[in-house]
Amino acid sequence: MKIAFGFANAGPFASPSLLTALATQAEAAGVESLWAVEHVVIPVGYRSTYPYDPSGKIPAPENVPLPDPLIALAYAAAVTRSIRLATGILILPQRHPLYVAKEAATLDVLSNGRFILGIGVGWLAEEFEALGIPFAERAGRTAEAVRALRALWSEGPCQFEGRYYRWAAVESNPKPVQEGGIPIVVGGHSEISARRAARYGDGYFPGVADLDRLRHLLGIVREECARVGRDPRTIEISAMVYFPDLDTAKRYQELGVHRLVVMPPAFDVEGLERGCADLHERLIARL
């Protein structure tokens, strides 16, 4: 079982000193990865329902500092050596795959192969409207972009022809340094997200903490894997659990979860040092 930190670029971690402390203290404590979230903008007074909180709203003010996840992770890469760096998640249909392929491969090279690309289709319709991207097309754009990314990361020129994206032969370099390319983790709380993970994900990040709901979604992954002829054991499972104890972590492990993404233990330098050391002793060293 791996332990990771979520929301690594949100709120106070927009500060370079706190992001440095989070990244370095997490690495020293044996935290496996940092996961950064994304919204390019938060529309004021949005009506869309945030699916990961009972309130239906992001549990933060609309003006919360939220740095670009790829830039924040590149900064974290520069102050660390071994901790993995992940988007959790990047809203893929809002970005052109030519840019994502370049940015992700660059980060993978600069971090010596530590990048994980977590993706999702998005839920905030008003954000898509601000970008001029049809909200109804987000699932199709995501699936097509995944194919495009893997083509762009392969050796040699890439030519692509799809419904949403198309280009004649191009060279996209550098290539990722990870063997097989950058892992793509599919995020989402719905049954269709579980099916997407089975169809084209290297991992699945449901973003749900309820064990019964998680058990159901993992069953959907296995069902879809059987339908498409894939071994479900090739899909790495992550789950969000804000403040787990050892017994909770073991229950998730028994369910087939490989990684728990937890909240950072503090929002100040001294607190991070104490909290990360405590997390190592209380949980990481005992798993």
C-alpha positions in Angstrom: 0.0 0.0 0.0 1.3 3.4 -1.0 0.5 6.6 0.8 0.2 9.9 -1.2 -0.7 13.5 -0.5 -3.5 15.1 -2.4 -4.3 18.8 -3.0 -0.5 19.4 -3.2 -0.9 22.7 -5.1 -4.1 24.1 -3.5 -4.6 27.0 -1.1 -1.5 27.6 1.1 0.6 25.3 -1.1 0.6 28.0 -3.7 3.4 29.4 -1.6 6.8 28.3 -2.8 8.1 27.9 0.8 5.1 25.7 1.8 5.2 23.7 -1.5 8.9 23.1 -0.9 8.3 22.0 2.7 5.4 19.7 1.7 7.5 18.0 -1.1 10.7 17.6 0.8 9.1 16.5 4.1 6.8 14.1 2.3 9.7 12.5 0.4 11.7 12.2 3.7 8.8 10.4 5.3 8.4 7.9 2.6 5.2 9.4 1.0 5.0 7.8 -2.4 3.6 10.7 -4.5 2.1 14.2 -4.6 -1.2 14.8 -6.4 -2.1 18.2 -7.7 -5.6 19.4 -8.6 -6.8 21.6 -11.5 -9.3 24.3 -12.4 -8.1 26.9 -14.8 -10.8 29.2 -13.4 -13.7 28.9 -11.0 -16.7 30.7 -12.4 -18.3 33.0 -9.8 -21.7 31.7 -8.6 -21.4 28.4 -10.5 -24.4 26.1 -10.4 -22.8 22.8 -11.4 -22.7 20.2 -8.6 -19.3 19.3 -7.2 -19.6 15.5 -6.9 -17.0 15.0 -4.1 -18.7 16.9 -1.2 -22.2 16.6 0.2 -22.6 20.4 -0.1 -22.3 20.1 -3.9 -19.7 22.9 -3.8 -15.9 22.9 -3.8 -14.9 23.0 -0.1 -13.0 26.2 -0.6 -13.8 29.8 -1.6 -14.1 30.6 -5.3 -10.9 32.7 -5.1 -8.8 29.9 -3.6 -5.2 30.0 -5.0 -4.9 27.1 -7.4 -1.7 27.1 -9.4 -1.4 25.2 -12.6 -0.7 21.6 -11.6 2.0 20.9 -14.2 4.0 24.0 -13.2 3.6 23.3 -9.5 4.7 19.7 -10.0 7.7 20.8 -12.0 8.7 23.1 -9.1 8.3 20.1 -6.7 10.4 18.0 -9.1 13.3 20.5 -8.7 13.4 20.2 -4.9 13.0 16.4 -4.7 14.7 13.3 -6.0 12.4 10.3 -5.6 8.8 11.1 -4.8 6.4 10.7 -7.7 4.4 13.6 -9.1 0.8 13.3 -10.3 -2.1 15.3 -11.5 -5.2 14.4 -9.6 -6.7 15.3 -11.9 -6.0 17.2 -15.1 -9.2 18.1 -16.9 -8.1 16.6 -20.2 -10.8 17.8 -22.6 -10.1 21.4 -21.7 -6.5 21.1 -23.1 -5.3 20.3 -26.6 -3.4 17.0 -26.6 -0.5 18.4 -28.5 0.2 20.7 -25.6 -0.5 18.0 -22.9 1.9 15.6 -24.7 4.7 18.2 -24.7 4.2 19.4 -21.1 3.8 15.9 -19.7 6.8 14.5 -21.5 8.9 17.5 -20.4 7.9 17.0 -16.8 8.7 13.3 -17.1 12.2 14.0 -18.5 13.0 16.8 -15.9 11.8 14.6 -13.0 13.7 11.5 -14.3 10.5 9.5 -15.0 8.5 10.4 -11.9 5.3 11.8 -13.5 1.8 10.2 -13.4 -0.9 11.8 -15.6 -4.2 11.6 -13.8 -7.1 12.8 -16.0 -10.8 13.4 -15.8 -13.6 14.6 -18.0 -14.6 17.5 -15.7 -17.8 18.4 -13.9 -17.9 22.3 -13.9 -20.0 23.2 -17.0 -19.4 26.9 -16.5 -15.7 26.4 -16.7 -16.1 24.7 -20.1 -18.4 27.6 -21.2 -15.7 30.1 -20.3 -13.2 28.2 -22.4 -15.5 27.9 -25.4 -15.4 24.0 -25.2 -18.7 22.1 -25.5 -19.4 20.5 -22.2 -21.4 17.7 -23.9 -18.3 16.6 -25.9 -16.0 16.2 -22.9 -16.1 12.3 -22.7 -15.5 11.9 -26.5 -12.7 14.5 -26.4 -11.0 12.7 -23.4 -11.0 9.3 -25.0 -9.6 10.6 -28.2 -7.0 12.7 -26.5 -5.7 9.6 -24.6 -5.2 7.9 -27.9 -3.5 11.0 -29.3 -1.2 11.3 -26.3 0.0 7.7 -26.5 0.6 8.2 -30.3 2.6 11.4 -29.7 4.7 9.7 -27.0 5.7 6.8 -29.3 8.9 6.9 -31.3 9.0 8.7 -34.6 6.6 11.1 -36.3 2.9 11.1 -35.3 -0.1 11.5 -37.7 -3.5 11.6 -36.1 -7.1 11.7 -37.5 -10.0 11.8 -35.1 -13.4 13.5 -34.7 -12.0 16.3 -32.4 -8.3 16.4 -33.1 -6.4 15.8 -36.3 -3.0 16.7 -37.7 -0.5 15.6 -40.4 2.8 14.0 -39.4 4.5 15.9 -36.7 7.5 15.4 -34.4 6.7 15.8 -30.7 9.8 15.8 -28.5 11.2 15.1 -25.9 9.6 11.7 -25.4 8.8 10.4 -21.9 11.7 8.5 -20.2 9.4 6.0 -18.5 9.3 2.7 -20.3 5.9 2.3 -21.9 5.2 6.0 -21.6 3.6 8.1 -18.8 1.0 6.2 -16.8 -2.5 7.6 -17.3 -4.8 7.3 -14.3 -8.6 7.8 -15.0 -10.4 9.8 -12.3 -14.1 9.9 -11.6 -16.8 8.7 -9.2 -19.3 7.3 -11.7 -19.8 3.8 -13.2 -18.9 5.2 -16.6 -15.6 6.4 -15.2 -14.9 2.9 -14.0 -15.6 1.6 -17.5 -13.3 4.3 -19.0 -10.5 3.1 -16.6 -10.9 -0.4 -17.8 -10.9 0.6 -21.4 -7.9 3.0 -21.5 -6.5 3.7 -18.1 -3.3 2.4 -16.5 -4.9 3.3 -13.2 -8.2 4.3 -11.6 -8.8 7.0 -9.0 -12.5 7.0 -8.0 -12.3 9.8 -5.6 -14.8 8.1 -3.2 -14.1 7.2 0.4 -17.1 5.0 1.1 -16.0 1.4 1.0 -19.3 0.0 -0.3 -19.4 2.5 -3.2 -15.7 1.8 -3.9 -16.3 -1.9 -3.9 -19.1 -1.4 -6.4 -17.0 0.7 -8.7 -14.1 -1.8 -8.6 -16.6 -4.5 -9.6 -17.6 -2.4 -12.6 -13.9 -2.2 -13.5 -13.5 -6.0 -13.4 -16.8 -6.4 -15.4 -15.6 -4.1 -18.1 -12.1 -5.6 -18.2 -13.8 -9.0 -18.8 -15.8 -7.5 -21.6 -12.8 -6.0 -23.4 -10.4 -8.9 -22.6 -8.1 -7.1 -20.2 -6.6 -8.3 -16.9 -7.9 -6.0 -14.2 -4.7 -6.6 -12.2 -3.0 -4.3 -14.7 -5.0 -1.3 -13.4 -3.5 0.4 -10.3 -6.2 1.6 -7.9 -6.0 4.8 -5.9 -8.5 6.0 -3.3 -9.0 9.3 -1.4 -9.2 8.9 2.4 -8.5 12.1 4.2 -7.1 10.9 7.5 -6.8 7.1 7.6 -5.5 5.0 10.5 -3.8 1.6 10.1 -7.0 -0.4 10.3 -8.7 1.7 7.7 -5.7 1.5 5.4 -5.7 -2.3 5.7 -9.4 -2.5 4.8 -8.7 -0.6 1.6 -5.7 -2.8 0.9 -7.9 -5.9 1.3 -10.3 -4.4 -1.2 -7.6 -4.2 -3.8 -6.5 -0.6 -3.4 -2.8 0.1 -4.1 -2.6 3.7 -3.1 -4.3 5.9 -0.5 -4.3 9.7 -1.3 -4.6 11.5 2.0 -4.6 15.2 3.1 -1.4 16.9 4.0 -1.0 17.0 7.8 -0.5 20.7 8.2 -0.3 24.1 6.5 2.9 25.5 8.0 6.5 24.4 7.8 6.9 23.2 11.4 3.6 21.4 11.3 4.5 19.6 8.1 7.7 18.4 9.5 6.0 17.0 12.6 3.0 15.7 10.7 5.0 13.9 8.1 7.3 12.2 10.7 4.1 11.1 12.6 2.6 9.8 9.4 5.7 7.7 8.7 5.7 6.2 12.2 2.0 5.7 12.5 1.1 4.4 9.1 3.8 4.3 6.3 6.3 2.2 8.3 3.6 -0.2 9.3 2.1 -1.0 5.9 
